[in-house]
Amino acid sequence: MPRFAAVSRERHGNKKWQRFTNYGFAAADAMVPIVGAEVGRAALAMPCAFMHEQEAGRYTLVVALSPIPGRNMFVGPDGSWLGPYVPFWFRVYPFRLLPAPGLDQPVLCVDEDSTLIVDRIAAGEEFFDAAGNLSPALKPVFDALMHVERNRKVTDLAVAALAQADVIQPWPIKLKTDQGEQAVGGFNSYAFDAADAIVPIWESGTDDAVCVYAPARSRTLHTGGGFVAHPRSQYVCRA
């Protein structure tokens, strides 16, 4: 179980971090969140879906990596990635942006239970430079996380608009096992029994422009400038 802590000189000034050499850390992740900017490439490699967060009362855009909880079918026995696209979430491990109490912006955090966090005498990358700023190795990671965080906010608003338009439905998945068929719950997709006419339901109004469309009398959807859900497909593609 990851244990994330905010990156600080007091906590990590005498530590280093190492770049991962395989994806073994993701072997137990059956799904992972993505943002709209990833959809064009992700949808060509893996199913896109929505997960409903009960406590938050909202849907999150994800990619399904396995119908079996605790198993990632895109990670091989040797930790290699078996697909053509690696979700951003994994590419920046062991770092993540997380909300902090009393702050408007999320803060850079690191998984302190990761074996990639080592003592300063070991080989690895510094957390900070001599002036106390993020090191040249870590600053690009932080910048990439901030860029994706901005896109995540737009994506969350778009997904909320889709939910409000009632275009998200449970995705019935059945897994064949030695004990017979088992239902796999938790994933949601689109409803496709709809008319062809579409009407705009939400537009981001930001630099990460996304305009979401839904049918006037239906559940089919189209998004211009962001991502597209085809009426006969379980996948989402970049517009």
C-alpha positions as CSV (number, residue, x, y, z in Angstrom):
1,M,0.0,0.0,0.0
2,P,1.6,3.3,-1.0
3,R,2.4,5.8,1.7
4,F,2.6,9.3,0.2
5,A,4.2,12.2,2.0
6,A,4.8,15.8,0.8
7,V,8.3,16.3,-0.6
8,S,10.3,18.7,1.7
9,R,13.9,19.5,2.5
10,E,13.3,18.5,6.1
11,R,12.0,15.1,5.2
12,H,13.9,14.3,2.0
13,G,17.0,16.5,2.0
14,N,19.1,13.5,3.0
15,K,17.4,11.2,0.6
16,K,17.7,10.4,-3.1
17,W,15.2,8.9,-5.5
18,Q,15.8,6.4,-8.2
19,R,14.1,6.0,-11.6
20,F,12.1,2.7,-11.9
21,T,13.4,0.0,-14.2
22,N,10.2,-2.0,-14.5
23,Y,6.5,-1.7,-13.8
24,G,6.3,-4.3,-11.0
25,F,5.0,-1.6,-8.7
26,A,1.8,-1.5,-10.9
27,A,1.2,-5.2,-11.0
28,A,-1.7,-5.1,-8.6
29,D,-3.6,-2.2,-10.3
30,A,-6.6,-3.4,-12.1
31,M,-7.5,0.1,-13.2
32,V,-5.8,3.6,-13.2
33,P,-7.2,7.1,-13.6
34,I,-6.4,9.0,-16.8
35,V,-7.1,12.5,-18.2
36,G,-8.7,13.5,-21.4
37,A,-5.4,14.4,-23.0
38,E,-4.4,10.7,-22.8
39,V,-7.5,9.2,-24.3
40,G,-6.5,9.3,-27.9
41,R,-3.6,6.9,-27.3
42,A,-4.9,5.0,-24.3
43,A,-8.1,4.0,-26.1
44,L,-6.2,2.3,-28.8
45,A,-4.4,0.1,-26.3
46,M,-6.9,-0.6,-23.5
47,P,-10.6,-0.1,-22.6
48,C,-11.6,3.3,-21.2
49,A,-14.3,3.3,-18.5
50,F,-15.7,5.3,-15.6
51,M,-15.4,4.4,-12.0
52,H,-18.0,5.7,-9.5
53,E,-16.5,7.1,-6.3
54,Q,-19.1,6.5,-3.6
55,E,-17.7,8.9,-1.0
56,A,-17.2,11.7,-3.5
57,G,-20.4,11.0,-5.4
58,R,-18.8,11.4,-8.8
59,Y,-17.3,9.4,-11.7
60,T,-13.7,9.3,-12.7
61,L,-12.3,8.5,-16.1
62,V,-10.1,5.4,-16.0
63,V,-8.6,2.6,-18.1
64,A,-9.4,-0.9,-17.3
65,L,-6.2,-3.0,-16.9
66,S,-7.9,-6.2,-15.8
67,P,-11.3,-7.6,-14.9
68,I,-9.6,-9.3,-11.9
69,P,-9.1,-7.2,-8.8
70,G,-5.5,-7.0,-7.7
71,R,-4.1,-8.0,-11.1
72,N,-2.7,-5.9,-13.9
73,M,-2.7,-7.8,-17.2
74,F,-0.5,-5.2,-18.8
75,V,2.4,-6.1,-16.5
76,G,4.5,-9.1,-17.4
77,P,6.1,-11.6,-14.9
78,D,9.4,-9.7,-15.3
79,G,7.8,-6.3,-14.7
80,S,7.8,-5.3,-18.4
81,W,4.8,-3.3,-19.8
82,L,2.9,-5.4,-22.3
83,G,1.0,-2.7,-24.1
84,P,1.8,0.1,-26.5
85,Y,0.7,2.9,-24.1
86,V,1.7,3.4,-20.5
87,P,-0.8,5.6,-18.5
88,F,0.8,8.8,-17.2
89,W,0.0,7.9,-13.6
90,F,2.6,5.1,-13.8
91,R,5.2,7.1,-15.8
92,V,5.8,9.5,-12.9
93,Y,6.0,6.9,-10.1
94,P,6.9,7.2,-7.2
95,F,5.6,10.8,-7.4
96,R,2.1,12.2,-7.3
97,L,0.3,15.5,-6.8
98,L,-2.1,15.3,-3.8
99,P,-4.3,17.9,-2.0
100,A,-3.0,19.4,1.1
101,P,-5.1,20.8,4.0
102,G,-5.4,24.6,3.8
103,L,-3.8,24.9,0.4
104,D,-5.5,25.7,-2.9
105,Q,-3.0,23.9,-5.0
106,P,-1.9,20.2,-4.7
107,V,1.6,19.5,-3.4
108,L,4.3,17.2,-4.8
109,C,4.3,13.9,-2.8
110,V,6.4,10.8,-3.0
111,D,5.6,7.2,-2.0
112,E,7.9,6.7,1.0
113,D,7.2,3.0,1.0
114,S,8.7,2.7,-2.4
115,T,12.1,1.0,-2.7
116,L,13.1,3.8,-5.0
117,I,13.6,6.2,-2.1
118,V,17.1,5.6,-0.8
119,D,19.7,7.1,1.5
120,R,21.8,9.9,0.1
121,I,24.9,7.8,0.0
122,A,23.3,5.5,-2.5
123,A,23.2,6.1,-6.3
124,G,20.2,8.1,-7.4
125,E,18.7,11.6,-8.1
126,E,18.7,14.5,-5.6
127,F,15.4,15.9,-4.5
128,F,16.7,19.4,-4.2
129,D,19.6,21.5,-5.5
130,A,22.0,23.6,-3.4
131,A,19.6,26.5,-3.4
132,G,16.8,24.4,-2.0
133,N,14.8,24.3,-5.2
134,L,13.6,21.1,-6.9
135,S,16.6,19.4,-8.5
136,P,17.0,19.5,-12.3
137,A,16.0,15.8,-12.3
138,L,12.8,16.3,-10.3
139,K,11.6,19.7,-11.7
140,P,10.5,18.2,-15.1
141,V,8.5,15.5,-13.2
142,F,6.7,18.2,-11.2
143,D,6.0,20.3,-14.3
144,A,4.5,17.3,-16.0
145,L,2.4,16.5,-13.0
146,M,1.1,20.1,-12.9
147,H,0.2,20.1,-16.6
148,V,-1.7,16.8,-16.2
149,E,-3.4,18.2,-13.0
150,R,-4.8,21.1,-15.1
151,N,-6.1,18.7,-17.6
152,R,-7.6,16.5,-14.9
153,K,-9.7,19.4,-13.6
154,V,-11.1,19.9,-17.1
155,T,-11.6,16.2,-17.5
156,D,-13.5,15.9,-14.2
157,L,-15.8,18.7,-15.3
158,A,-16.5,17.0,-18.6
159,V,-17.2,13.7,-16.9
160,A,-19.5,15.4,-14.5
161,A,-21.4,16.9,-17.5
162,L,-21.7,13.4,-19.0
163,A,-23.1,12.0,-15.8
164,Q,-25.6,14.8,-15.5
165,A,-26.7,14.1,-19.1
166,D,-27.3,10.5,-18.1
167,V,-24.9,9.0,-20.7
168,I,-23.0,6.8,-18.2
169,Q,-24.3,3.3,-17.4
170,P,-23.0,0.2,-15.6
171,W,-20.8,-1.9,-17.8
172,P,-21.9,-5.6,-17.6
173,I,-18.8,-7.7,-17.7
174,K,-18.7,-11.4,-17.1
175,L,-15.6,-13.3,-16.4
176,K,-15.4,-17.0,-17.3
177,T,-13.7,-19.1,-14.5
178,D,-13.5,-22.7,-13.5
179,Q,-16.4,-22.1,-11.2
180,G,-18.5,-20.6,-14.0
181,E,-19.3,-17.1,-15.0
182,Q,-18.7,-14.3,-12.5
183,A,-20.0,-10.8,-12.8
184,V,-17.3,-8.0,-12.6
185,G,-18.7,-4.9,-11.0
186,G,-17.4,-1.3,-10.7
187,F,-16.8,-0.4,-14.3
188,N,-19.2,1.9,-16.2
189,S,-19.5,2.8,-19.9
190,Y,-21.8,4.6,-22.2
191,A,-25.4,3.8,-23.2
192,F,-25.7,3.6,-26.9
193,D,-29.4,3.2,-27.6
194,A,-29.9,6.8,-28.8
195,A,-30.9,9.0,-31.6
196,D,-28.3,10.7,-33.8
197,A,-29.0,14.3,-33.0
198,I,-26.6,15.9,-30.5
199,V,-26.7,19.0,-28.5
200,P,-24.0,20.8,-26.5
201,I,-24.1,20.2,-22.7
202,W,-20.9,21.7,-21.4
203,E,-17.8,23.6,-22.6
204,S,-14.7,24.1,-20.6
205,G,-13.9,27.7,-21.6
206,T,-10.2,27.1,-20.8
207,D,-7.0,26.6,-22.9
208,D,-7.6,22.8,-22.5
209,A,-10.8,23.3,-24.6
210,V,-13.3,20.5,-24.3
211,C,-16.9,20.8,-25.5
212,V,-19.1,17.9,-24.5
213,Y,-22.1,16.9,-26.6
214,A,-25.0,14.5,-25.8
215,P,-28.0,13.5,-27.9
216,A,-31.2,15.5,-27.4
217,R,-33.2,12.4,-26.5
218,S,-30.6,9.8,-25.9
219,R,-27.5,8.5,-24.2
220,T,-25.0,8.6,-27.1
221,L,-22.3,11.2,-26.7
222,H,-19.8,13.1,-28.7
223,T,-17.1,15.5,-27.4
224,G,-15.5,18.0,-29.7
225,G,-11.9,19.1,-29.1
226,G,-11.4,16.5,-26.4
227,F,-12.6,12.9,-26.7
228,V,-15.2,11.0,-28.7
229,A,-17.3,8.0,-27.6
230,H,-18.5,6.1,-30.7
231,P,-22.1,4.9,-30.5
232,R,-21.1,1.3,-31.2
233,S,-17.9,1.2,-29.2
234,Q,-16.7,0.7,-25.7
235,Y,-13.7,2.9,-26.4
236,V,-13.0,6.6,-26.3
237,C,-10.9,8.2,-29.0
238,R,-9.2,11.6,-29.3
239,A,-11.2,14.0,-31.5
